[in-house]
Amino acid sequence: MITQTTIQLEKTSYQQAKEILNQMGFSYSQIITLFNNMIVSNNGLPFEFKVPNNITKQALYELEIKQGKKFKNIDDLFDDLDS
């Protein structure tokens, strides 16, 4: 039995995705079916999805406001990571 559903997507990204999938030889519908089947097969999303922890959130915020740590070279970066 086949069912039909309606989804709402941002038009530009939808068109871009359709174009990419078409170049790969797939229809949008085929990929939605594949994704649905992978959810069932994996009993969840077919990829890891994590919510950032507080340390990651703080690091991202520091990068956004350009106050993250700066290093002169890669060795200094690794020394800081090891400490």
PDB file of N, CA, C and O in Angstrom:
ATOM      1  N   MET A   1       0.838  -1.178   0.000  1.00  0.00           N
ATOM      2  CA  MET A   1       0.000   0.000   0.000  1.00  0.00           C
ATOM      3  C   MET A   1       0.883   1.242   0.000  1.00  0.00           C
ATOM      4  O   MET A   1       1.864   1.306   0.741  1.00  0.00           O
ATOM      5  N   ILE A   2       0.550   2.208  -0.807  1.00  0.00           N
ATOM      6  CA  ILE A   2       1.297   3.465  -0.915  1.00  0.00           C
ATOM      7  C   ILE A   2       0.449   4.574  -0.311  1.00  0.00           C
ATOM      8  O   ILE A   2      -0.768   4.614  -0.487  1.00  0.00           O
ATOM      9  N   THR A   3       1.116   5.474   0.403  1.00  0.00           N
ATOM     10  CA  THR A   3       0.432   6.634   0.967  1.00  0.00           C
ATOM     11  C   THR A   3       1.064   7.901   0.415  1.00  0.00           C
ATOM     12  O   THR A   3       2.203   7.893  -0.050  1.00  0.00           O
ATOM     13  N   GLN A   4       0.320   8.967   0.474  1.00  0.00           N
ATOM     14  CA  GLN A   4       0.801  10.245  -0.037  1.00  0.00           C
ATOM     15  C   GLN A   4       0.822  11.241   1.111  1.00  0.00           C
ATOM     16  O   GLN A   4      -0.060  11.223   1.969  1.00  0.00           O
ATOM     17  N   THR A   5       1.826  12.109   1.128  1.00  0.00           N
ATOM     18  CA  THR A   5       1.942  13.122   2.178  1.00  0.00           C
ATOM     19  C   THR A   5       2.358  14.442   1.558  1.00  0.00           C
ATOM     20  O   THR A   5       2.829  14.485   0.422  1.00  0.00           O
ATOM     21  N   THR A   6       2.186  15.495   2.294  1.00  0.00           N
ATOM     22  CA  THR A   6       2.578  16.825   1.851  1.00  0.00           C
ATOM     23  C   THR A   6       3.562  17.392   2.863  1.00  0.00           C
ATOM     24  O   THR A   6       3.350  17.289   4.071  1.00  0.00           O
ATOM     25  N   ILE A   7       4.643  17.993   2.363  1.00  0.00           N
ATOM     26  CA  ILE A   7       5.619  18.634   3.243  1.00  0.00           C
ATOM     27  C   ILE A   7       5.837  20.060   2.755  1.00  0.00           C
ATOM     28  O   ILE A   7       5.627  20.365   1.582  1.00  0.00           O
ATOM     29  N   GLN A   8       6.256  20.916   3.658  1.00  0.00           N
ATOM     30  CA  GLN A   8       6.563  22.295   3.298  1.00  0.00           C
ATOM     31  C   GLN A   8       8.059  22.517   3.452  1.00  0.00           C
ATOM     32  O   GLN A   8       8.633  22.240   4.505  1.00  0.00           O
ATOM     33  N   LEU A   9       8.680  23.015   2.404  1.00  0.00           N
ATOM     34  CA  LEU A   9      10.115  23.262   2.390  1.00  0.00           C
ATOM     35  C   LEU A   9      10.389  24.643   1.831  1.00  0.00           C
ATOM     36  O   LEU A   9       9.563  25.215   1.120  1.00  0.00           O
ATOM     37  N   GLU A  10      11.548  25.169   2.158  1.00  0.00           N
ATOM     38  CA  GLU A  10      11.990  26.421   1.577  1.00  0.00           C
ATOM     39  C   GLU A  10      12.249  26.170   0.096  1.00  0.00           C
ATOM     40  O   GLU A  10      12.956  25.227  -0.261  1.00  0.00           O
ATOM     41  N   LYS A  11      11.683  27.002  -0.761  1.00  0.00           N
ATOM     42  CA  LYS A  11      11.663  26.747  -2.201  1.00  0.00           C
ATOM     43  C   LYS A  11      13.057  26.613  -2.816  1.00  0.00           C
ATOM     44  O   LYS A  11      13.302  25.695  -3.598  1.00  0.00           O
ATOM     45  N   THR A  12      13.961  27.513  -2.471  1.00  0.00           N
ATOM     46  CA  THR A  12      15.289  27.509  -3.095  1.00  0.00           C
ATOM     47  C   THR A  12      16.048  26.226  -2.769  1.00  0.00           C
ATOM     48  O   THR A  12      16.610  25.596  -3.664  1.00  0.00           O
ATOM     49  N   SER A  13      16.069  25.835  -1.490  1.00  0.00           N
ATOM     50  CA  SER A  13      16.817  24.624  -1.137  1.00  0.00           C
ATOM     51  C   SER A  13      16.149  23.381  -1.725  1.00  0.00           C
ATOM     52  O   SER A  13      16.832  22.423  -2.086  1.00  0.00           O
ATOM     53  N   TYR A  14      14.820  23.392  -1.823  1.00  0.00           N
ATOM     54  CA  TYR A  14      14.103  22.276  -2.444  1.00  0.00           C
ATOM     55  C   TYR A  14      14.518  22.128  -3.908  1.00  0.00           C
ATOM     56  O   TYR A  14      14.807  21.022  -4.366  1.00  0.00           O
ATOM     57  N   GLN A  15      14.547  23.230  -4.632  1.00  0.00           N
ATOM     58  CA  GLN A  15      14.945  23.195  -6.043  1.00  0.00           C
ATOM     59  C   GLN A  15      16.395  22.737  -6.189  1.00  0.00           C
ATOM     60  O   GLN A  15      16.719  21.958  -7.085  1.00  0.00           O
ATOM     61  N   GLN A  16      17.261  23.224  -5.305  1.00  0.00           N
ATOM     62  CA  GLN A  16      18.671  22.824  -5.352  1.00  0.00           C
ATOM     63  C   GLN A  16      18.806  21.323  -5.081  1.00  0.00           C
ATOM     64  O   GLN A  16      19.555  20.628  -5.768  1.00  0.00           O
ATOM     65  N   ALA A  17      18.093  20.838  -4.095  1.00  0.00           N
ATOM     66  CA  ALA A  17      18.153  19.414  -3.770  1.00  0.00           C
ATOM     67  C   ALA A  17      17.641  18.580  -4.937  1.00  0.00           C
ATOM     68  O   ALA A  17      18.250  17.570  -5.292  1.00  0.00           O
ATOM     69  N   LYS A  18      16.529  18.993  -5.533  1.00  0.00           N
ATOM     70  CA  LYS A  18      15.988  18.252  -6.681  1.00  0.00           C
ATOM     71  C   LYS A  18      16.997  18.200  -7.819  1.00  0.00           C
ATOM     72  O   LYS A  18      17.157  17.164  -8.465  1.00  0.00           O
ATOM     73  N   GLU A  19      17.670  19.304  -8.063  1.00  0.00           N
ATOM     74  CA  GLU A  19      18.660  19.365  -9.145  1.00  0.00           C
ATOM     75  C   GLU A  19      19.840  18.429  -8.857  1.00  0.00           C
ATOM     76  O   GLU A  19      20.294  17.700  -9.739  1.00  0.00           O
ATOM     77  N   ILE A  20      20.319  18.458  -7.635  1.00  0.00           N
ATOM     78  CA  ILE A  20      21.439  17.585  -7.251  1.00  0.00           C
ATOM     79  C   ILE A  20      21.032  16.122  -7.381  1.00  0.00           C
ATOM     80  O   ILE A  20      21.767  15.315  -7.950  1.00  0.00           O
ATOM     81  N   LEU A  21      19.861  15.784  -6.855  1.00  0.00           N
ATOM     82  CA  LEU A  21      19.392  14.401  -6.923  1.00  0.00           C
ATOM     83  C   LEU A  21      19.178  13.958  -8.361  1.00  0.00           C
ATOM     84  O   LEU A  21      19.473  12.815  -8.710  1.00  0.00           O
ATOM     85  N   ASN A  22      18.670  14.848  -9.190  1.00  0.00           N
ATOM     86  CA  ASN A  22      18.465  14.538 -10.612  1.00  0.00           C
ATOM     87  C   ASN A  22      19.792  14.211 -11.283  1.00  0.00           C
ATOM     88  O   ASN A  22      19.871  13.283 -12.088  1.00  0.00           O
ATOM     89  N   GLN A  23      20.836  14.970 -10.954  1.00  0.00           N
ATOM     90  CA  GLN A  23      22.168  14.712 -11.513  1.00  0.00           C
ATOM     91  C   GLN A  23      22.702  13.352 -11.062  1.00  0.00           C
ATOM     92  O   GLN A  23      23.516  12.730 -11.745  1.00  0.00           O
ATOM     93  N   MET A  24      22.230  12.906  -9.905  1.00  0.00           N
ATOM     94  CA  MET A  24      22.656  11.607  -9.372  1.00  0.00           C
ATOM     95  C   MET A  24      21.759  10.474  -9.873  1.00  0.00           C
ATOM     96  O   MET A  24      22.018   9.303  -9.598  1.00  0.00           O
ATOM     97  N   GLY A  25      20.709  10.827 -10.606  1.00  0.00           N
ATOM     98  CA  GLY A  25      19.813   9.811 -11.153  1.00  0.00           C
ATOM     99  C   GLY A  25      18.646   9.436 -10.248  1.00  0.00           C
ATOM    100  O   GLY A  25      18.014   8.398 -10.443  1.00  0.00           O
ATOM    101  N   PHE A  26      18.360  10.280  -9.259  1.00  0.00           N
ATOM    102  CA  PHE A  26      17.267  10.007  -8.328  1.00  0.00           C
ATOM    103  C   PHE A  26      16.185  11.067  -8.440  1.00  0.00           C
ATOM    104  O   PHE A  26      16.448  12.213  -8.804  1.00  0.00           O
ATOM    105  N   SER A  27      14.968  10.662  -8.121  1.00  0.00           N
ATOM    106  CA  SER A  27      13.895  11.640  -7.968  1.00  0.00           C
ATOM    107  C   SER A  27      13.825  12.008  -6.488  1.00  0.00           C
ATOM    108  O   SER A  27      14.321  11.280  -5.629  1.00  0.00           O
ATOM    109  N   TYR A  28      13.204  13.143  -6.211  1.00  0.00           N
ATOM    110  CA  TYR A  28      13.038  13.565  -4.827  1.00  0.00           C
ATOM    111  C   TYR A  28      12.215  12.531  -4.061  1.00  0.00           C
ATOM    112  O   TYR A  28      12.516  12.212  -2.911  1.00  0.00           O
ATOM    113  N   SER A  29      11.201  12.026  -4.696  1.00  0.00           N
ATOM    114  CA  SER A  29      10.329  11.029  -4.081  1.00  0.00           C
ATOM    115  C   SER A  29      11.103   9.753  -3.718  1.00  0.00           C
ATOM    116  O   SER A  29      10.883   9.174  -2.654  1.00  0.00           O
ATOM    117  N   GLN A  30      12.000   9.323  -4.596  1.00  0.00           N
ATOM    118  CA  GLN A  30      12.796   8.130  -4.311  1.00  0.00           C
ATOM    119  C   GLN A  30      13.646   8.324  -3.058  1.00  0.00           C
ATOM    120  O   GLN A  30      13.775   7.411  -2.243  1.00  0.00           O
ATOM    121  N   ILE A  31      14.217   9.502  -2.910  1.00  0.00           N
ATOM    122  CA  ILE A  31      15.094   9.763  -1.768  1.00  0.00           C
ATOM    123  C   ILE A  31      14.280   9.888  -0.480  1.00  0.00           C
ATOM    124  O   ILE A  31      14.735   9.454   0.578  1.00  0.00           O
ATOM    125  N   ILE A  32      13.091  10.473  -0.553  1.00  0.00           N
ATOM    126  CA  ILE A  32      12.232  10.539   0.624  1.00  0.00           C
ATOM    127  C   ILE A  32      11.858   9.120   1.055  1.00  0.00           C
ATOM    128  O   ILE A  32      11.857   8.811   2.247  1.00  0.00           O
ATOM    129  N   THR A  33      11.543   8.265   0.096  1.00  0.00           N
ATOM    130  CA  THR A  33      11.236   6.863   0.399  1.00  0.00           C
ATOM    131  C   THR A  33      12.443   6.175   1.027  1.00  0.00           C
ATOM    132  O   THR A  33      12.304   5.454   2.015  1.00  0.00           O
ATOM    133  N   LEU A  34      13.634   6.395   0.454  1.00  0.00           N
ATOM    134  CA  LEU A  34      14.863   5.818   0.995  1.00  0.00           C
ATOM    135  C   LEU A  34      15.095   6.290   2.426  1.00  0.00           C
ATOM    136  O   LEU A  34      15.397   5.485   3.307  1.00  0.00           O
ATOM    137  N   PHE A  35      14.954   7.592   2.658  1.00  0.00           N
ATOM    138  CA  PHE A  35      15.158   8.150   3.991  1.00  0.00           C
ATOM    139  C   PHE A  35      14.165   7.547   4.986  1.00  0.00           C
ATOM    140  O   PHE A  35      14.541   7.191   6.103  1.00  0.00           O
ATOM    141  N   ASN A  36      12.909   7.435   4.585  1.00  0.00           N
ATOM    142  CA  ASN A  36      11.883   6.833   5.433  1.00  0.00           C
ATOM    143  C   ASN A  36      12.259   5.388   5.788  1.00  0.00           C
ATOM    144  O   ASN A  36      12.156   4.983   6.946  1.00  0.00           O
ATOM    145  N   ASN A  37      12.692   4.624   4.795  1.00  0.00           N
ATOM    146  CA  ASN A  37      13.079   3.231   5.032  1.00  0.00           C
ATOM    147  C   ASN A  37      14.297   3.126   5.957  1.00  0.00           C
ATOM    148  O   ASN A  37      14.390   2.203   6.765  1.00  0.00           O
ATOM    149  N   MET A  38      15.226   4.074   5.835  1.00  0.00           N
ATOM    150  CA  MET A  38      16.407   4.066   6.698  1.00  0.00           C
ATOM    151  C   MET A  38      16.027   4.388   8.144  1.00  0.00           C
ATOM    152  O   MET A  38      16.613   3.835   9.074  1.00  0.00           O
ATOM    153  N   ILE A  39      15.057   5.274   8.338  1.00  0.00           N
ATOM    154  CA  ILE A  39      14.577   5.571   9.691  1.00  0.00           C
ATOM    155  C   ILE A  39      14.019   4.304  10.323  1.00  0.00           C
ATOM    156  O   ILE A  39      14.307   3.994  11.479  1.00  0.00           O
ATOM    157  N   VAL A  40      13.218   3.579   9.554  1.00  0.00           N
ATOM    158  CA  VAL A  40      12.636   2.330  10.056  1.00  0.00           C
ATOM    159  C   VAL A  40      13.740   1.309  10.333  1.00  0.00           C
ATOM    160  O   VAL A  40      13.747   0.674  11.388  1.00  0.00           O
ATOM    161  N   SER A  41      14.659   1.152   9.404  1.00  0.00           N
ATOM    162  CA  SER A  41      15.741   0.172   9.542  1.00  0.00           C
ATOM    163  C   SER A  41      16.634   0.471  10.741  1.00  0.00           C
ATOM    164  O   SER A  41      17.067  -0.447  11.438  1.00  0.00           O
ATOM    165  N   ASN A  42      16.911   1.750  10.984  1.00  0.00           N
ATOM    166  CA  ASN A  42      17.784   2.167  12.089  1.00  0.00           C
ATOM    167  C   ASN A  42      17.023   2.384  13.393  1.00  0.00           C
ATOM    168  O   ASN A  42      17.620   2.638  14.439  1.00  0.00           O
ATOM    169  N   ASN A  43      15.720   2.283  13.318  1.00  0.00           N
ATOM    170  CA  ASN A  43      14.877   2.583  14.480  1.00  0.00           C
ATOM    171  C   ASN A  43      15.186   3.980  15.017  1.00  0.00           C
ATOM    172  O   ASN A  43      15.238   4.203  16.226  1.00  0.00           O
ATOM    173  N   GLY A  44      15.388   4.906  14.095  1.00  0.00           N
ATOM    174  CA  GLY A  44      15.736   6.287  14.417  1.00  0.00           C
ATOM    175  C   GLY A  44      16.371   6.928  13.200  1.00  0.00           C
ATOM    176  O   GLY A  44      16.341   6.371  12.102  1.00  0.00           O
ATOM    177  N   LEU A  45      16.941   8.094  13.399  1.00  0.00           N
ATOM    178  CA  LEU A  45      17.602   8.780  12.294  1.00  0.00           C
ATOM    179  C   LEU A  45      18.797   7.965  11.804  1.00  0.00           C
ATOM    180  O   LEU A  45      19.486   7.334  12.605  1.00  0.00           O
ATOM    181  N   PRO A  46      19.044   7.976  10.498  1.00  0.00           N
ATOM    182  CA  PRO A  46      20.156   7.180   9.951  1.00  0.00           C
ATOM    183  C   PRO A  46      21.512   7.885  10.056  1.00  0.00           C
ATOM    184  O   PRO A  46      22.441   7.579   9.309  1.00  0.00           O
ATOM    185  N   PHE A  47      21.609   8.816  10.978  1.00  0.00           N
ATOM    186  CA  PHE A  47      22.864   9.517  11.227  1.00  0.00           C
ATOM    187  C   PHE A  47      22.833   9.997  12.673  1.00  0.00           C
ATOM    188  O   PHE A  47      21.775  10.068  13.298  1.00  0.00           O
ATOM    189  N   GLU A  48      24.004  10.322  13.188  1.00  0.00           N
ATOM    190  CA  GLU A  48      24.093  10.783  14.567  1.00  0.00           C
ATOM    191  C   GLU A  48      23.654  12.238  14.649  1.00  0.00           C
ATOM    192  O   GLU A  48      24.088  13.068  13.851  1.00  0.00           O
ATOM    193  N   PHE A  49      22.811  12.539  15.592  1.00  0.00           N
ATOM    194  CA  PHE A  49      22.316  13.897  15.787  1.00  0.00           C
ATOM    195  C   PHE A  49      22.502  14.251  17.251  1.00  0.00           C
ATOM    196  O   PHE A  49      21.895  13.635  18.128  1.00  0.00           O
ATOM    197  N   LYS A  50      23.332  15.233  17.512  1.00  0.00           N
ATOM    198  CA  LYS A  50      23.626  15.600  18.892  1.00  0.00           C
ATOM    199  C   LYS A  50      23.282  17.055  19.141  1.00  0.00           C
ATOM    200  O   LYS A  50      23.432  17.905  18.263  1.00  0.00           O
ATOM    201  N   VAL A  51      22.825  17.325  20.332  1.00  0.00           N
ATOM    202  CA  VAL A  51      22.623  18.688  20.790  1.00  0.00           C
ATOM    203  C   VAL A  51      23.924  19.115  21.452  1.00  0.00           C
ATOM    204  O   VAL A  51      24.437  18.400  22.312  1.00  0.00           O
ATOM    205  N   PRO A  52      24.474  20.278  21.066  1.00  0.00           N
ATOM    206  CA  PRO A  52      25.750  20.691  21.642  1.00  0.00           C
ATOM    207  C   PRO A  52      25.659  20.843  23.167  1.00  0.00           C
ATOM    208  O   PRO A  52      24.666  21.338  23.701  1.00  0.00           O
ATOM    209  N   ASN A  53      26.736  20.399  23.857  1.00  0.00           N
ATOM    210  CA  ASN A  53      26.773  20.588  25.305  1.00  0.00           C
ATOM    211  C   ASN A  53      27.206  22.021  25.615  1.00  0.00           C
ATOM    212  O   ASN A  53      27.511  22.789  24.702  1.00  0.00           O
ATOM    213  N   ASN A  54      27.233  22.376  26.879  1.00  0.00           N
ATOM    214  CA  ASN A  54      27.543  23.757  27.265  1.00  0.00           C
ATOM    215  C   ASN A  54      28.942  24.191  26.856  1.00  0.00           C
ATOM    216  O   ASN A  54      29.150  25.349  26.496  1.00  0.00           O
ATOM    217  N   ILE A  55      29.905  23.274  26.907  1.00  0.00           N
ATOM    218  CA  ILE A  55      31.280  23.608  26.501  1.00  0.00           C
ATOM    219  C   ILE A  55      31.316  23.948  25.016  1.00  0.00           C
ATOM    220  O   ILE A  55      31.945  24.927  24.614  1.00  0.00           O
ATOM    221  N   THR A  56      30.644  23.141  24.203  1.00  0.00           N
ATOM    222  CA  THR A  56      30.595  23.392  22.760  1.00  0.00           C
ATOM    223  C   THR A  56      29.855  24.692  22.464  1.00  0.00           C
ATOM    224  O   THR A  56      30.287  25.478  21.622  1.00  0.00           O
ATOM    225  N   LYS A  57      28.743  24.916  23.155  1.00  0.00           N
ATOM    226  CA  LYS A  57      27.979  26.156  22.962  1.00  0.00           C
ATOM    227  C   LYS A  57      28.847  27.373  23.277  1.00  0.00           C
ATOM    228  O   LYS A  57      28.831  28.359  22.541  1.00  0.00           O
ATOM    229  N   GLN A  58      29.605  27.300  24.374  1.00  0.00           N
ATOM    230  CA  GLN A  58      30.477  28.411  24.754  1.00  0.00           C
ATOM    231  C   GLN A  58      31.558  28.630  23.694  1.00  0.00           C
ATOM    232  O   GLN A  58      31.846  29.771  23.333  1.00  0.00           O
ATOM    233  N   ALA A  59      32.151  27.557  23.198  1.00  0.00           N
ATOM    234  CA  ALA A  59      33.191  27.675  22.170  1.00  0.00           C
ATOM    235  C   ALA A  59      32.624  28.298  20.897  1.00  0.00           C
ATOM    236  O   ALA A  59      33.267  29.148  20.281  1.00  0.00           O
ATOM    237  N   LEU A  60      31.428  27.879  20.504  1.00  0.00           N
ATOM    238  CA  LEU A  60      30.798  28.451  19.305  1.00  0.00           C
ATOM    239  C   LEU A  60      30.504  29.926  19.505  1.00  0.00           C
ATOM    240  O   LEU A  60      30.697  30.733  18.595  1.00  0.00           O
ATOM    241  N   TYR A  61      30.036  30.281  20.697  1.00  0.00           N
ATOM    242  CA  TYR A  61      29.751  31.684  20.995  1.00  0.00           C
ATOM    243  C   TYR A  61      31.025  32.519  20.910  1.00  0.00           C
ATOM    244  O   TYR A  61      31.024  33.607  20.334  1.00  0.00           O
ATOM    245  N   GLU A  62      32.118  32.004  21.488  1.00  0.00           N
ATOM    246  CA  GLU A  62      33.388  32.722  21.432  1.00  0.00           C
ATOM    247  C   GLU A  62      33.841  32.938  19.999  1.00  0.00           C
ATOM    248  O   GLU A  62      34.389  33.990  19.670  1.00  0.00           O
ATOM    249  N   LEU A  63      33.616  31.954  19.152  1.00  0.00           N
ATOM    250  CA  LEU A  63      33.979  32.108  17.740  1.00  0.00           C
ATOM    251  C   LEU A  63      33.108  33.162  17.066  1.00  0.00           C
ATOM    252  O   LEU A  63      33.600  33.958  16.266  1.00  0.00           O
ATOM    253  N   GLU A  64      31.822  33.169  17.386  1.00  0.00           N
ATOM    254  CA  GLU A  64      30.901  34.147  16.784  1.00  0.00           C
ATOM    255  C   GLU A  64      31.301  35.571  17.126  1.00  0.00           C
ATOM    256  O   GLU A  64      31.232  36.462  16.279  1.00  0.00           O
ATOM    257  N   ILE A  65      31.717  35.786  18.366  1.00  0.00           N
ATOM    258  CA  ILE A  65      32.088  37.147  18.774  1.00  0.00           C
ATOM    259  C   ILE A  65      33.587  37.399  18.619  1.00  0.00           C
ATOM    260  O   ILE A  65      34.114  38.421  19.059  1.00  0.00           O
ATOM    261  N   LYS A  66      34.251  36.446  17.987  1.00  0.00           N
ATOM    262  CA  LYS A  66      35.676  36.541  17.663  1.00  0.00           C
ATOM    263  C   LYS A  66      36.545  36.739  18.909  1.00  0.00           C
ATOM    264  O   LYS A  66      37.478  37.542  18.912  1.00  0.00           O
ATOM    265  N   GLN A  67      36.215  35.986  19.972  1.00  0.00           N
ATOM    266  CA  GLN A  67      37.013  36.039  21.194  1.00  0.00           C
ATOM    267  C   GLN A  67      37.568  34.668  21.553  1.00  0.00           C
ATOM    268  O   GLN A  67      37.909  34.413  22.708  1.00  0.00           O
ATOM    269  N   GLY A  68      37.656  33.796  20.573  1.00  0.00           N
ATOM    270  CA  GLY A  68      38.240  32.485  20.826  1.00  0.00           C
ATOM    271  C   GLY A  68      39.742  32.602  20.993  1.00  0.00           C
ATOM    272  O   GLY A  68      40.330  33.639  20.685  1.00  0.00           O
ATOM    273  N   LYS A  69      40.358  31.544  21.479  1.00  0.00           N
ATOM    274  CA  LYS A  69      41.807  31.537  21.647  1.00  0.00           C
ATOM    275  C   LYS A  69      42.487  31.625  20.289  1.00  0.00           C
ATOM    276  O   LYS A  69      41.991  31.099  19.292  1.00  0.00           O
ATOM    277  N   LYS A  70      43.625  32.295  20.271  1.00  0.00           N
ATOM    278  CA  LYS A  70      44.423  32.409  19.051  1.00  0.00           C
ATOM    279  C   LYS A  70      45.804  31.844  19.331  1.00  0.00           C
ATOM    280  O   LYS A  70      46.338  31.978  20.432  1.00  0.00           O
ATOM    281  N   PHE A  71      46.372  31.211  18.314  1.00  0.00           N
ATOM    282  CA  PHE A  71      47.682  30.579  18.454  1.00  0.00           C
ATOM    283  C   PHE A  71      48.576  31.008  17.311  1.00  0.00           C
ATOM    284  O   PHE A  71      48.116  31.236  16.192  1.00  0.00           O
ATOM    285  N   LYS A  72      49.872  31.116  17.612  1.00  0.00           N
ATOM    286  CA  LYS A  72      50.847  31.519  16.604  1.00  0.00           C
ATOM    287  C   LYS A  72      51.119  30.411  15.606  1.00  0.00           C
ATOM    288  O   LYS A  72      51.420  30.666  14.440  1.00  0.00           O
ATOM    289  N   ASN A  73      51.007  29.158  16.087  1.00  0.00           N
ATOM    290  CA  ASN A  73      51.289  28.021  15.216  1.00  0.00           C
ATOM    291  C   ASN A  73      50.564  26.784  15.740  1.00  0.00           C
ATOM    292  O   ASN A  73      49.967  26.807  16.816  1.00  0.00           O
ATOM    293  N   ILE A  74      50.625  25.731  14.980  1.00  0.00           N
ATOM    294  CA  ILE A  74      49.918  24.498  15.320  1.00  0.00           C
ATOM    295  C   ILE A  74      50.473  23.852  16.590  1.00  0.00           C
ATOM    296  O   ILE A  74      49.727  23.234  17.351  1.00  0.00           O
ATOM    297  N   ASP A  75      51.781  23.994  16.818  1.00  0.00           N
ATOM    298  CA  ASP A  75      52.376  23.418  18.024  1.00  0.00           C
ATOM    299  C   ASP A  75      51.805  24.067  19.284  1.00  0.00           C
ATOM    300  O   ASP A  75      51.536  23.384  20.272  1.00  0.00           O
ATOM    301  N   ASP A  76      51.620  25.392  19.242  1.00  0.00           N
ATOM    302  CA  ASP A  76      51.037  26.090  20.392  1.00  0.00           C
ATOM    303  C   ASP A  76      49.591  25.617  20.621  1.00  0.00           C
ATOM    304  O   ASP A  76      49.154  25.460  21.761  1.00  0.00           O
ATOM    305  N   LEU A  77      48.872  25.397  19.542  1.00  0.00           N
ATOM    306  CA  LEU A  77      47.501  24.896  19.654  1.00  0.00           C
ATOM    307  C   LEU A  77      47.488  23.541  20.340  1.00  0.00           C
ATOM    308  O   LEU A  77      46.723  23.333  21.281  1.00  0.00           O
ATOM    309  N   PHE A  78      48.318  22.624  19.885  1.00  0.00           N
ATOM    310  CA  PHE A  78      48.347  21.298  20.475  1.00  0.00           C
ATOM    311  C   PHE A  78      48.858  21.316  21.909  1.00  0.00           C
ATOM    312  O   PHE A  78      48.399  20.528  22.736  1.00  0.00           O
ATOM    313  N   ASP A  79      49.791  22.191  22.212  1.00  0.00           N
ATOM    314  CA  ASP A  79      50.257  22.327  23.592  1.00  0.00           C
ATOM    315  C   ASP A  79      49.099  22.759  24.494  1.00  0.00           C
ATOM    316  O   ASP A  79      48.953  22.266  25.612  1.00  0.00           O
ATOM    317  N   ASP A  80      48.294  23.669  24.003  1.00  0.00           N
ATOM    318  CA  ASP A  80      47.140  24.133  24.784  1.00  0.00           C
ATOM    319  C   ASP A  80      46.114  23.000  24.948  1.00  0.00           C
ATOM    320  O   ASP A  80      45.533  22.837  26.021  1.00  0.00           O
ATOM    321  N   LEU A  81      45.901  22.237  23.901  1.00  0.00           N
ATOM    322  CA  LEU A  81      44.943  21.130  23.983  1.00  0.00           C
ATOM    323  C   LEU A  81      45.415  20.061  24.961  1.00  0.00           C
ATOM    324  O   LEU A  81      44.601  19.435  25.639  1.00  0.00           O
ATOM    325  N   ASP A  82      46.719  19.852  25.037  1.00  0.00           N
ATOM    326  CA  ASP A  82      47.280  18.837  25.935  1.00  0.00           C
ATOM    327  C   ASP A  82      47.296  19.282  27.383  1.00  0.00           C
ATOM    328  O   ASP A  82      47.416  18.449  28.282  1.00  0.00           O
ATOM    329  N   SER A  83      47.178  20.583  27.628  1.00  0.00           N
ATOM    330  CA  SER A  83      47.250  21.069  29.015  1.00  0.00           C
ATOM    331  C   SER A  83      45.924  21.001  29.726  1.00  0.00           C
ATOM    332  O   SER A  83      45.832  21.375  30.896  1.00  0.00           O
TER     333      SER A  83
END
